[in-house]
């Protein structure tokens, strides 16, 4: 926190500096590590804080996060108000009865936002056939946290697929 006075003599106590943001861990609503803050975006005319850029590591595409999605800046990390949709890649997918369907291999987002349109799922061995890929619309996702739980059965998922 800054304890200086600005040019007009007003206290700057309680403000945040770029040092408080840059290089910090970014943690989503589910507690997942997203990456490290690498840039701060400021509107050129209003000088309002617009958001941050997150470095997700070597060979991984970076991410920009708008200020409205930031919950708070702590001394050790930046906490988000949302879960990052793309971070569900690799999670296991289960139907509403607990039967394993497969693993998320892709996430289709609506526009350039964070809202999921559909997930692409690679079949579990013996589940739906080796090498098959399923597309499951977001309306069939009940919960997405450490695993993906659907609100439909495995048979209903299979019946939805276009052959």
C-alpha positions in Angstrom: 0.0 0.0 0.0 1.1 3.5 -0.8 1.7 6.0 2.0 2.8 9.0 -0.1 1.1 12.3 -0.8 0.3 13.3 -4.3 1.3 16.7 -5.9 -1.9 18.3 -4.4 -1.0 17.1 -0.9 -3.8 14.6 -0.8 -3.1 11.3 0.9 -2.6 8.3 -1.4 -3.0 5.9 1.5 -5.0 2.8 0.6 -4.2 3.0 -3.2 -2.6 0.3 -5.1 0.5 0.6 -7.3 1.6 -1.4 -10.3 4.1 -3.2 -7.9 1.0 -4.5 -6.0 -0.3 -6.1 -9.2 2.5 -7.1 -11.6 4.0 -10.5 -11.0 1.3 -11.7 -8.7 -0.4 -15.1 -8.9 -3.9 -14.9 -10.4 -6.4 -17.2 -8.7 -9.9 -17.9 -10.0 -13.1 -18.4 -8.0 -12.5 -22.1 -7.7 -9.1 -21.5 -6.2 -7.2 -22.6 -9.4 -3.9 -20.9 -10.3 -4.4 -19.2 -13.7 -1.1 -17.6 -14.2 1.0 -14.5 -13.3 0.0 -10.9 -13.9 2.2 -9.4 -16.6 0.4 -6.2 -17.7 -2.0 -3.6 -16.4 -4.5 -2.0 -18.8 -5.5 1.7 -18.3 -8.0 3.6 -20.5 -6.0 6.3 -22.3 -8.6 9.1 -21.8 -10.4 8.4 -18.5 -7.3 6.8 -16.9 -9.6 4.2 -15.4 -8.2 0.7 -14.6 -9.5 -1.6 -17.3 -8.0 -4.9 -16.5 -4.9 -7.2 -16.5 -3.0 -9.5 -18.8 -2.1 -12.9 -17.4 0.9 -15.0 -18.5 -0.1 -18.6 -18.4 3.4 -20.0 -18.8 5.6 -21.3 -21.5 3.8 -22.4 -24.7 0.4 -21.5 -23.3 -1.7 -18.6 -24.7 -2.1 -15.6 -22.4 -5.4 -14.2 -21.2 -6.8 -10.7 -20.6 -9.2 -10.2 -17.7 -11.4 -7.1 -17.3 -11.5 -5.2 -14.0 -15.1 -6.2 -13.4 -14.0 -9.8 -13.0 -11.4 -9.0 -10.3 -12.6 -9.5 -6.7 -9.6 -8.2 -4.8 -5.8 -7.6 -4.9 -4.1 -9.2 -1.9 -0.5 -9.0 -0.9 0.3 -12.3 -2.5 -2.2 -12.8 -5.3 -5.1 -11.4 -7.4 -8.4 -13.1 -6.8 -11.1 -13.3 -9.4 -14.9 -13.3 -9.1 -15.2 -15.9 -11.8 -13.9 -19.3 -12.8 -12.0 -19.2 -16.1 -13.9 -21.4 -18.5 -10.8 -22.6 -20.5 -9.4 -24.1 -17.3 -11.8 -27.0 -17.4 -9.7 -28.7 -20.1 -8.5 -32.1 -18.8 -11.4 -32.5 -16.3 -13.3 -35.8 -16.2 -16.9 -35.7 -17.3 -19.6 -37.8 -15.5 -23.3 -38.2 -16.3 -26.0 -37.5 -13.8 -25.8 -41.1 -12.5 -22.0 -40.9 -12.0 -21.0 -42.9 -15.1 -17.8 -41.7 -16.6 -18.1 -40.3 -20.1 -14.6 -39.0 -20.8 -12.3 -36.0 -20.4 -12.7 -32.4 -21.6 -10.4 -31.8 -24.6 -11.9 -28.5 -25.8 -14.0 -25.6 -24.7 -16.1 -23.6 -27.1 -16.9 -20.1 -25.8 -19.6 -17.7 -26.8 -17.8 -14.8 -28.6 -14.7 -13.5 -26.9 -16.2 -13.8 -23.4 -16.0 -16.4 -20.6 -19.3 -18.1 -21.2 -19.2 -21.7 -22.3 -21.2 -22.7 -25.4 -20.2 -26.4 -25.4 -17.4 -28.7 -24.3 -15.7 -31.3 -26.4 -15.1 -34.6 -24.7 -12.8 -37.5 -25.6 -14.3 -40.8 -24.7 -13.2 -42.9 -21.8 -11.9 -46.3 -22.8 -14.8 -48.6 -23.3 -17.2 -45.7 -22.6 -18.4 -44.6 -26.1 -15.8 -46.1 -28.4 -12.1 -45.3 -28.7 -11.2 -42.1 -30.4 -14.7 -40.7 -30.4 -15.3 -37.1 -29.6 -18.6 -35.8 -28.1 -19.9 -32.3 -28.1 -22.0 -31.4 -25.1 -23.9 -28.1 -24.9 -23.5 -26.0 -21.8 -27.1 -26.4 -20.9 -26.4 -30.1 -20.0 -23.6 -29.1 -17.6 -24.8 -29.2 -14.0 -21.6 -28.5 -12.2 -18.0 -27.7 -13.3 -15.5 -27.7 -10.5 -13.0 -30.5 -10.0 -15.0 -32.7 -12.4 -17.8 -31.9 -14.8 -21.2 -33.3 -13.8 -23.9 -33.4 -16.3 -27.7 -33.1 -15.8 -28.4 -35.9 -18.3 -27.6 -39.6 -18.6 -24.8 -41.1 -20.8 -27.5 -42.5 -23.1 -29.0 -39.1 -23.5 -25.6 -37.6 -24.4 -25.1 -40.4 -27.0 -28.5 -39.7 -28.5 -27.7 -36.0 -28.9 -24.6 -36.6 -31.1 -24.9 -36.0 -34.8 -23.7 -39.0 -36.7 
